[in-house]
Amino acid sequence: MTLVAAAAEHVKNTHGHLDILVNNAGVAGDPWKGNETLREKFEYLYNTNVFGTAVNIDAFIPLIKVSKAPAPGRRIVMVSSGLGSLASTLKNEYPEAELFVPYSTSKTALNSLALHYMQQLKEDKSAVVVVCPGHCSTNLNEYVGARDPRDGAMELYTAATQGGMEMSGKWIRSGEELRW
């Protein structure tokens, strides 16, 4: 049994359901610091940012589906990045995205994954919300981010606790809806 499956089994045996799942696992860089191939960069980032998130969500969906929580419960919150916006990429709103192509595209893939889960869970009245906490100063970026991590955490809190099904399919940052 994988760690994710064991975690889902533990929640099932302890609580019987799950109301809110926040996917905040992510990586931005690489562990090799310059010795990796482009393929290794993509594999490293996609394994965590996309594949790991999908495996985690799939393991917990059955527990979300049996939740009896009223709004704002029954939701999945996924952490993305403005660098993953196709609309922003086309308008070159984040020129620095060119420096982080594997990361940016992994977040674009994560956004697409969120839309698929949104469609899958719509009939179960479970919302899927994507959050862009902004460039927060955390260990993800060696503490060089411009925002206080508490502000980014507030974005996640808001996405997890505010509104009902109208939140599903939204990609938010600072209370504003971003363009996919």
HUSUL-V745104 format. One record per pair of residues at least 12 apart in sequence whose C-alpha atoms are under 6 Angstrom apart, sorted by the first residue. I is the first residue (numbers start at 1). GAP is how many residues later the second one is. If there is no record, write none. Layout:
((I;GAP) (I;GAP))
//
This chain:
((8;52) (17;46) (17;49) (17;50) (18;45) (18;46) (18;49) (19;45) (19;48) (19;54) (19;55) (20;54) (20;55) (20;56) (21;55) (22;54) (22;55) (23;55) (24;55) (26;22) (26;23) (28;75) (42;60) (46;60) (50;60) (71;93) (72;89) (72;90) (72;91) (72;92) (74;52) (75;51) (75;52) (75;53) (76;52) (77;51) (77;52) (77;53) (78;52) (79;51) (79;52) (80;27) (80;51) (80;52) (81;51) (83;14) (83;21) (84;20) (84;23) (84;24) (85;95) (86;94) (87;93) (127;38) (127;41) (128;40) (128;41) (129;39) (129;40) (129;41) (130;41) (131;40) (131;41) (132;41) (133;19) (133;22) (135;12) (136;12) (136;13) (137;12))
//
